[in-house]
């Protein structure tokens, strides 16, 4: 089972968003189970659970883990194909976010568009790497910093920008025929707090 996988197909995305199927995926991420076992857990008829499992299996969201005999019946034990799922913005087609439409480093919406592109691109790369049976070389850095003031935050952004631009100038090899382009995204945003899970209480100093 994969730790996380990206759903790129619009039909698979639609299937995964059904509340009952989401519940079944959560149950199967915890371990293999049959339709009868799941029916007891979620309080639905076995036939209805079977119907949803077939839809999930058709789109590769669940897979056969094994079979077992129970009386005169052979039960199929299913498991989730991943512990968690992310829906690629690519599944939205022409209405997916595009950071090239309005480049604005101080816009929260532009940051969201960048994040959406990151999910879409890494998902596509993972799919390609899996098909080629190769590892995908990636790197991620995650951290937290508390600024004493907005002025300190602005100074941090200035120094970070200068440092990254210096590294790009140092290592960017435009004429390297055998080289491969890489995309670099660095994000900075207020941390979401438990008392306000949707938006930070402080007013963001951004232009949108």
MODELLER restraints for C-alpha pairs under 7 A, 6 or more apart:
rsr = mdl.restraints
at = mdl.atoms
rsr.add(forms.Gaussian(group=physical.xy_distance, feature=features.Distance(at['CA:1:A'], at['CA:81:A']), mean=5.38, stdev=0.5))
rsr.add(forms.Gaussian(group=physical.xy_distance, feature=features.Distance(at['CA:1:A'], at['CA:82:A']), mean=5.05, stdev=0.5))
rsr.add(forms.Gaussian(group=physical.xy_distance, feature=features.Distance(at['CA:1:A'], at['CA:83:A']), mean=6.84, stdev=0.5))
rsr.add(forms.Gaussian(group=physical.xy_distance, feature=features.Distance(at['CA:2:A'], at['CA:81:A']), mean=6.47, stdev=0.5))
rsr.add(forms.Gaussian(group=physical.xy_distance, feature=features.Distance(at['CA:2:A'], at['CA:82:A']), mean=4.42, stdev=0.5))
rsr.add(forms.Gaussian(group=physical.xy_distance, feature=features.Distance(at['CA:2:A'], at['CA:83:A']), mean=6.27, stdev=0.5))
rsr.add(forms.Gaussian(group=physical.xy_distance, feature=features.Distance(at['CA:3:A'], at['CA:82:A']), mean=5.57, stdev=0.5))
rsr.add(forms.Gaussian(group=physical.xy_distance, feature=features.Distance(at['CA:3:A'], at['CA:83:A']), mean=5.01, stdev=0.5))
rsr.add(forms.Gaussian(group=physical.xy_distance, feature=features.Distance(at['CA:3:A'], at['CA:84:A']), mean=6.37, stdev=0.5))
rsr.add(forms.Gaussian(group=physical.xy_distance, feature=features.Distance(at['CA:4:A'], at['CA:82:A']), mean=5.53, stdev=0.5))
rsr.add(forms.Gaussian(group=physical.xy_distance, feature=features.Distance(at['CA:4:A'], at['CA:83:A']), mean=5.83, stdev=0.5))
rsr.add(forms.Gaussian(group=physical.xy_distance, feature=features.Distance(at['CA:4:A'], at['CA:84:A']), mean=4.77, stdev=0.5))
rsr.add(forms.Gaussian(group=physical.xy_distance, feature=features.Distance(at['CA:4:A'], at['CA:85:A']), mean=5.47, stdev=0.5))
rsr.add(forms.Gaussian(group=physical.xy_distance, feature=features.Distance(at['CA:5:A'], at['CA:82:A']), mean=6.19, stdev=0.5))
rsr.add(forms.Gaussian(group=physical.xy_distance, feature=features.Distance(at['CA:5:A'], at['CA:84:A']), mean=6.68, stdev=0.5))
rsr.add(forms.Gaussian(group=physical.xy_distance, feature=features.Distance(at['CA:5:A'], at['CA:85:A']), mean=5.10, stdev=0.5))
rsr.add(forms.Gaussian(group=physical.xy_distance, feature=features.Distance(at['CA:5:A'], at['CA:86:A']), mean=6.27, stdev=0.5))
rsr.add(forms.Gaussian(group=physical.xy_distance, feature=features.Distance(at['CA:6:A'], at['CA:85:A']), mean=5.78, stdev=0.5))
rsr.add(forms.Gaussian(group=physical.xy_distance, feature=features.Distance(at['CA:6:A'], at['CA:86:A']), mean=4.71, stdev=0.5))
rsr.add(forms.Gaussian(group=physical.xy_distance, feature=features.Distance(at['CA:6:A'], at['CA:87:A']), mean=5.62, stdev=0.5))
rsr.add(forms.Gaussian(group=physical.xy_distance, feature=features.Distance(at['CA:6:A'], at['CA:88:A']), mean=6.02, stdev=0.5))
rsr.add(forms.Gaussian(group=physical.xy_distance, feature=features.Distance(at['CA:6:A'], at['CA:123:A']), mean=5.29, stdev=0.5))
rsr.add(forms.Gaussian(group=physical.xy_distance, feature=features.Distance(at['CA:7:A'], at['CA:13:A']), mean=6.16, stdev=0.5))
rsr.add(forms.Gaussian(group=physical.xy_distance, feature=features.Distance(at['CA:7:A'], at['CA:85:A']), mean=6.80, stdev=0.5))
rsr.add(forms.Gaussian(group=physical.xy_distance, feature=features.Distance(at['CA:7:A'], at['CA:86:A']), mean=5.99, stdev=0.5))
rsr.add(forms.Gaussian(group=physical.xy_distance, feature=features.Distance(at['CA:7:A'], at['CA:87:A']), mean=4.68, stdev=0.5))
rsr.add(forms.Gaussian(group=physical.xy_distance, feature=features.Distance(at['CA:7:A'], at['CA:88:A']), mean=5.71, stdev=0.5))
rsr.add(forms.Gaussian(group=physical.xy_distance, feature=features.Distance(at['CA:8:A'], at['CA:87:A']), mean=6.41, stdev=0.5))
rsr.add(forms.Gaussian(group=physical.xy_distance, feature=features.Distance(at['CA:8:A'], at['CA:88:A']), mean=5.18, stdev=0.5))
rsr.add(forms.Gaussian(group=physical.xy_distance, feature=features.Distance(at['CA:8:A'], at['CA:90:A']), mean=6.26, stdev=0.5))
rsr.add(forms.Gaussian(group=physical.xy_distance, feature=features.Distance(at['CA:8:A'], at['CA:91:A']), mean=5.39, stdev=0.5))
rsr.add(forms.Gaussian(group=physical.xy_distance, feature=features.Distance(at['CA:9:A'], at['CA:91:A']), mean=5.69, stdev=0.5))
rsr.add(forms.Gaussian(group=physical.xy_distance, feature=features.Distance(at['CA:10:A'], at['CA:91:A']), mean=4.61, stdev=0.5))
rsr.add(forms.Gaussian(group=physical.xy_distance, feature=features.Distance(at['CA:10:A'], at['CA:92:A']), mean=6.97, stdev=0.5))
rsr.add(forms.Gaussian(group=physical.xy_distance, feature=features.Distance(at['CA:12:A'], at['CA:59:A']), mean=5.47, stdev=0.5))
rsr.add(forms.Gaussian(group=physical.xy_distance, feature=features.Distance(at['CA:13:A'], at['CA:87:A']), mean=6.33, stdev=0.5))
rsr.add(forms.Gaussian(group=physical.xy_distance, feature=features.Distance(at['CA:15:A'], at['CA:56:A']), mean=6.80, stdev=0.5))
rsr.add(forms.Gaussian(group=physical.xy_distance, feature=features.Distance(at['CA:16:A'], at['CA:22:A']), mean=5.96, stdev=0.5))
rsr.add(forms.Gaussian(group=physical.xy_distance, feature=features.Distance(at['CA:21:A'], at['CA:52:A']), mean=6.30, stdev=0.5))
rsr.add(forms.Gaussian(group=physical.xy_distance, feature=features.Distance(at['CA:25:A'], at['CA:80:A']), mean=5.91, stdev=0.5))
rsr.add(forms.Gaussian(group=physical.xy_distance, feature=features.Distance(at['CA:28:A'], at['CA:78:A']), mean=6.99, stdev=0.5))
rsr.add(forms.Gaussian(group=physical.xy_distance, feature=features.Distance(at['CA:28:A'], at['CA:79:A']), mean=4.80, stdev=0.5))
rsr.add(forms.Gaussian(group=physical.xy_distance, feature=features.Distance(at['CA:28:A'], at['CA:80:A']), mean=5.00, stdev=0.5))
rsr.add(forms.Gaussian(group=physical.xy_distance, feature=features.Distance(at['CA:29:A'], at['CA:79:A']), mean=6.44, stdev=0.5))
rsr.add(forms.Gaussian(group=physical.xy_distance, feature=features.Distance(at['CA:29:A'], at['CA:80:A']), mean=5.00, stdev=0.5))
rsr.add(forms.Gaussian(group=physical.xy_distance, feature=features.Distance(at['CA:29:A'], at['CA:82:A']), mean=6.70, stdev=0.5))
rsr.add(forms.Gaussian(group=physical.xy_distance, feature=features.Distance(at['CA:29:A'], at['CA:83:A']), mean=5.05, stdev=0.5))
rsr.add(forms.Gaussian(group=physical.xy_distance, feature=features.Distance(at['CA:31:A'], at['CA:79:A']), mean=6.24, stdev=0.5))
rsr.add(forms.Gaussian(group=physical.xy_distance, feature=features.Distance(at['CA:32:A'], at['CA:65:A']), mean=6.49, stdev=0.5))
rsr.add(forms.Gaussian(group=physical.xy_distance, feature=features.Distance(at['CA:32:A'], at['CA:77:A']), mean=5.68, stdev=0.5))
rsr.add(forms.Gaussian(group=physical.xy_distance, feature=features.Distance(at['CA:32:A'], at['CA:78:A']), mean=5.19, stdev=0.5))
rsr.add(forms.Gaussian(group=physical.xy_distance, feature=features.Distance(at['CA:32:A'], at['CA:79:A']), mean=4.48, stdev=0.5))
rsr.add(forms.Gaussian(group=physical.xy_distance, feature=features.Distance(at['CA:33:A'], at['CA:77:A']), mean=4.94, stdev=0.5))
rsr.add(forms.Gaussian(group=physical.xy_distance, feature=features.Distance(at['CA:33:A'], at['CA:78:A']), mean=5.47, stdev=0.5))
rsr.add(forms.Gaussian(group=physical.xy_distance, feature=features.Distance(at['CA:33:A'], at['CA:79:A']), mean=6.68, stdev=0.5))
rsr.add(forms.Gaussian(group=physical.xy_distance, feature=features.Distance(at['CA:34:A'], at['CA:75:A']), mean=6.29, stdev=0.5))
rsr.add(forms.Gaussian(group=physical.xy_distance, feature=features.Distance(at['CA:34:A'], at['CA:76:A']), mean=5.69, stdev=0.5))
rsr.add(forms.Gaussian(group=physical.xy_distance, feature=features.Distance(at['CA:34:A'], at['CA:77:A']), mean=4.53, stdev=0.5))
rsr.add(forms.Gaussian(group=physical.xy_distance, feature=features.Distance(at['CA:34:A'], at['CA:78:A']), mean=6.06, stdev=0.5))
rsr.add(forms.Gaussian(group=physical.xy_distance, feature=features.Distance(at['CA:35:A'], at['CA:46:A']), mean=5.79, stdev=0.5))
rsr.add(forms.Gaussian(group=physical.xy_distance, feature=features.Distance(at['CA:35:A'], at['CA:49:A']), mean=5.90, stdev=0.5))
rsr.add(forms.Gaussian(group=physical.xy_distance, feature=features.Distance(at['CA:35:A'], at['CA:50:A']), mean=5.79, stdev=0.5))
rsr.add(forms.Gaussian(group=physical.xy_distance, feature=features.Distance(at['CA:36:A'], at['CA:46:A']), mean=5.43, stdev=0.5))
rsr.add(forms.Gaussian(group=physical.xy_distance, feature=features.Distance(at['CA:39:A'], at['CA:45:A']), mean=5.77, stdev=0.5))
rsr.add(forms.Gaussian(group=physical.xy_distance, feature=features.Distance(at['CA:39:A'], at['CA:46:A']), mean=5.15, stdev=0.5))
rsr.add(forms.Gaussian(group=physical.xy_distance, feature=features.Distance(at['CA:39:A'], at['CA:49:A']), mean=6.16, stdev=0.5))
rsr.add(forms.Gaussian(group=physical.xy_distance, feature=features.Distance(at['CA:56:A'], at['CA:62:A']), mean=5.74, stdev=0.5))
rsr.add(forms.Gaussian(group=physical.xy_distance, feature=features.Distance(at['CA:57:A'], at['CA:63:A']), mean=5.94, stdev=0.5))
rsr.add(forms.Gaussian(group=physical.xy_distance, feature=features.Distance(at['CA:61:A'], at['CA:80:A']), mean=6.10, stdev=0.5))
rsr.add(forms.Gaussian(group=physical.xy_distance, feature=features.Distance(at['CA:61:A'], at['CA:81:A']), mean=5.41, stdev=0.5))
rsr.add(forms.Gaussian(group=physical.xy_distance, feature=features.Distance(at['CA:62:A'], at['CA:78:A']), mean=6.52, stdev=0.5))
rsr.add(forms.Gaussian(group=physical.xy_distance, feature=features.Distance(at['CA:62:A'], at['CA:79:A']), mean=5.50, stdev=0.5))
rsr.add(forms.Gaussian(group=physical.xy_distance, feature=features.Distance(at['CA:62:A'], at['CA:80:A']), mean=4.26, stdev=0.5))
rsr.add(forms.Gaussian(group=physical.xy_distance, feature=features.Distance(at['CA:62:A'], at['CA:81:A']), mean=4.98, stdev=0.5))
rsr.add(forms.Gaussian(group=physical.xy_distance, feature=features.Distance(at['CA:63:A'], at['CA:78:A']), mean=5.59, stdev=0.5))
rsr.add(forms.Gaussian(group=physical.xy_distance, feature=features.Distance(at['CA:63:A'], at['CA:79:A']), mean=5.54, stdev=0.5))
rsr.add(forms.Gaussian(group=physical.xy_distance, feature=features.Distance(at['CA:63:A'], at['CA:80:A']), mean=6.27, stdev=0.5))
rsr.add(forms.Gaussian(group=physical.xy_distance, feature=features.Distance(at['CA:63:A'], at['CA:81:A']), mean=6.05, stdev=0.5))
rsr.add(forms.Gaussian(group=physical.xy_distance, feature=features.Distance(at['CA:64:A'], at['CA:76:A']), mean=6.93, stdev=0.5))
rsr.add(forms.Gaussian(group=physical.xy_distance, feature=features.Distance(at['CA:64:A'], at['CA:77:A']), mean=6.10, stdev=0.5))
rsr.add(forms.Gaussian(group=physical.xy_distance, feature=features.Distance(at['CA:64:A'], at['CA:78:A']), mean=4.66, stdev=0.5))
rsr.add(forms.Gaussian(group=physical.xy_distance, feature=features.Distance(at['CA:64:A'], at['CA:79:A']), mean=6.36, stdev=0.5))
rsr.add(forms.Gaussian(group=physical.xy_distance, feature=features.Distance(at['CA:65:A'], at['CA:77:A']), mean=5.43, stdev=0.5))
rsr.add(forms.Gaussian(group=physical.xy_distance, feature=features.Distance(at['CA:65:A'], at['CA:78:A']), mean=5.15, stdev=0.5))
rsr.add(forms.Gaussian(group=physical.xy_distance, feature=features.Distance(at['CA:65:A'], at['CA:79:A']), mean=5.82, stdev=0.5))
rsr.add(forms.Gaussian(group=physical.xy_distance, feature=features.Distance(at['CA:66:A'], at['CA:76:A']), mean=6.20, stdev=0.5))
rsr.add(forms.Gaussian(group=physical.xy_distance, feature=features.Distance(at['CA:66:A'], at['CA:77:A']), mean=5.18, stdev=0.5))
rsr.add(forms.Gaussian(group=physical.xy_distance, feature=features.Distance(at['CA:67:A'], at['CA:74:A']), mean=6.58, stdev=0.5))
rsr.add(forms.Gaussian(group=physical.xy_distance, feature=features.Distance(at['CA:67:A'], at['CA:75:A']), mean=5.57, stdev=0.5))
rsr.add(forms.Gaussian(group=physical.xy_distance, feature=features.Distance(at['CA:67:A'], at['CA:76:A']), mean=4.63, stdev=0.5))
rsr.add(forms.Gaussian(group=physical.xy_distance, feature=features.Distance(at['CA:67:A'], at['CA:77:A']), mean=5.52, stdev=0.5))
rsr.add(forms.Gaussian(group=physical.xy_distance, feature=features.Distance(at['CA:68:A'], at['CA:74:A']), mean=5.60, stdev=0.5))
rsr.add(forms.Gaussian(group=physical.xy_distance, feature=features.Distance(at['CA:68:A'], at['CA:75:A']), mean=5.34, stdev=0.5))
rsr.add(forms.Gaussian(group=physical.xy_distance, feature=features.Distance(at['CA:68:A'], at['CA:76:A']), mean=6.76, stdev=0.5))
rsr.add(forms.Gaussian(group=physical.xy_distance, feature=features.Distance(at['CA:69:A'], at['CA:75:A']), mean=6.15, stdev=0.5))
rsr.add(forms.Gaussian(group=physical.xy_distance, feature=features.Distance(at['CA:88:A'], at['CA:119:A']), mean=6.04, stdev=0.5))
rsr.add(forms.Gaussian(group=physical.xy_distance, feature=features.Distance(at['CA:88:A'], at['CA:120:A']), mean=4.98, stdev=0.5))
rsr.add(forms.Gaussian(group=physical.xy_distance, feature=features.Distance(at['CA:89:A'], at['CA:96:A']), mean=5.35, stdev=0.5))
rsr.add(forms.Gaussian(group=physical.xy_distance, feature=features.Distance(at['CA:89:A'], at['CA:116:A']), mean=6.01, stdev=0.5))
rsr.add(forms.Gaussian(group=physical.xy_distance, feature=features.Distance(at['CA:89:A'], at['CA:120:A']), mean=5.84, stdev=0.5))
rsr.add(forms.Gaussian(group=physical.xy_distance, feature=features.Distance(at['CA:90:A'], at['CA:96:A']), mean=6.11, stdev=0.5))
rsr.add(forms.Gaussian(group=physical.xy_distance, feature=features.Distance(at['CA:90:A'], at['CA:120:A']), mean=5.90, stdev=0.5))
rsr.add(forms.Gaussian(group=physical.xy_distance, feature=features.Distance(at['CA:97:A'], at['CA:113:A']), mean=5.07, stdev=0.5))
rsr.add(forms.Gaussian(group=physical.xy_distance, feature=features.Distance(at['CA:97:A'], at['CA:116:A']), mean=6.51, stdev=0.5))
rsr.add(forms.Gaussian(group=physical.xy_distance, feature=features.Distance(at['CA:98:A'], at['CA:113:A']), mean=5.82, stdev=0.5))
rsr.add(forms.Gaussian(group=physical.xy_distance, feature=features.Distance(at['CA:99:A'], at['CA:110:A']), mean=5.91, stdev=0.5))
rsr.add(forms.Gaussian(group=physical.xy_distance, feature=features.Distance(at['CA:99:A'], at['CA:113:A']), mean=5.08, stdev=0.5))
rsr.add(forms.Gaussian(group=physical.xy_distance, feature=features.Distance(at['CA:99:A'], at['CA:114:A']), mean=5.70, stdev=0.5))
rsr.add(forms.Gaussian(group=physical.xy_distance, feature=features.Distance(at['CA:103:A'], at['CA:110:A']), mean=6.58, stdev=0.5))
rsr.add(forms.Gaussian(group=physical.xy_distance, feature=features.Distance(at['CA:104:A'], at['CA:110:A']), mean=6.20, stdev=0.5))
rsr.add(forms.Gaussian(group=physical.xy_distance, feature=features.Distance(at['CA:106:A'], at['CA:206:A']), mean=5.21, stdev=0.5))
rsr.add(forms.Gaussian(group=physical.xy_distance, feature=features.Distance(at['CA:106:A'], at['CA:207:A']), mean=5.87, stdev=0.5))
rsr.add(forms.Gaussian(group=physical.xy_distance, feature=features.Distance(at['CA:107:A'], at['CA:206:A']), mean=5.73, stdev=0.5))
rsr.add(forms.Gaussian(group=physical.xy_distance, feature=features.Distance(at['CA:107:A'], at['CA:207:A']), mean=5.41, stdev=0.5))
rsr.add(forms.Gaussian(group=physical.xy_distance, feature=features.Distance(at['CA:107:A'], at['CA:208:A']), mean=4.97, stdev=0.5))
rsr.add(forms.Gaussian(group=physical.xy_distance, feature=features.Distance(at['CA:108:A'], at['CA:208:A']), mean=6.94, stdev=0.5))
rsr.add(forms.Gaussian(group=physical.xy_distance, feature=features.Distance(at['CA:109:A'], at['CA:208:A']), mean=6.96, stdev=0.5))
rsr.add(forms.Gaussian(group=physical.xy_distance, feature=features.Distance(at['CA:126:A'], at['CA:136:A']), mean=6.72, stdev=0.5))
rsr.add(forms.Gaussian(group=physical.xy_distance, feature=features.Distance(at['CA:129:A'], at['CA:135:A']), mean=6.11, stdev=0.5))
rsr.add(forms.Gaussian(group=physical.xy_distance, feature=features.Distance(at['CA:129:A'], at['CA:136:A']), mean=6.08, stdev=0.5))
rsr.add(forms.Gaussian(group=physical.xy_distance, feature=features.Distance(at['CA:147:A'], at['CA:153:A']), mean=5.85, stdev=0.5))
rsr.add(forms.Gaussian(group=physical.xy_distance, feature=features.Distance(at['CA:190:A'], at['CA:200:A']), mean=6.67, stdev=0.5))
rsr.add(forms.Gaussian(group=physical.xy_distance, feature=features.Distance(at['CA:192:A'], at['CA:199:A']), mean=6.49, stdev=0.5))
rsr.add(forms.Gaussian(group=physical.xy_distance, feature=features.Distance(at['CA:192:A'], at['CA:200:A']), mean=5.57, stdev=0.5))
rsr.add(forms.Gaussian(group=physical.xy_distance, feature=features.Distance(at['CA:193:A'], at['CA:200:A']), mean=6.51, stdev=0.5))
